[in-house]
Amino acid sequence: MSSVLFDRLTEQLQRLPGIGRKTAMRLAFSIVDNRELARELSEVLQQTWQNVGECSICRNITENEICSICASNSRLNSICVVHNPADMRAVEDAGLYRGKYFVLHGFLAPLDGVGPDELGIDKLRKMIEKIEADEVILALDSTADGEATSSYISRILEKCRASVTRLARGLPPGASIEFADSLTLSQAFQGRQRV
Ligand code: ZN
């Protein structure tokens, strides 16, 4: 293989989660082979990095200053705290929650430099005040990192106006919110408990 651009494309694809060298090369070949796909991809990628950012209230991804969920006035005054936008989508698709969200974009990991600032804890506090939230639901993975983050946030919010709850053990240990089926998610939501 003697194309510098092809090698560069492969290297960049390999930076994506779950993509090894072989898969990256297969994807790169598909892109090179399909000019229409390559054009569409390059256009949408450019528009994405130029326009998609975080909602200034809840840190959901959006092309606007405020996301459509924060802008909606038919949502309840509760905040469901999730790990990432994929988890938010899973809860939303299950159709059992009608409140707002807050996206952490990570779990607490002090050794890797992920602290309260990176998780936007101050923004979460501000959001609780701004929307006068009556409940904060911690909907985080039941993994060690998820549990540690839930405990940390519940401690931080001990004195806030909202009651803080977390999902019940409807989720098996080690389960990921993103991949949970809607029945499991539904049971976990219904059985949530005050922390
Ligand atoms: Zn928002």
Residues whose N, C-alpha, C, O or C-beta is under 5 A from the ligand:
A	BS01	ZN	C55 I57 C58 R59 N60 I66 C67 C70
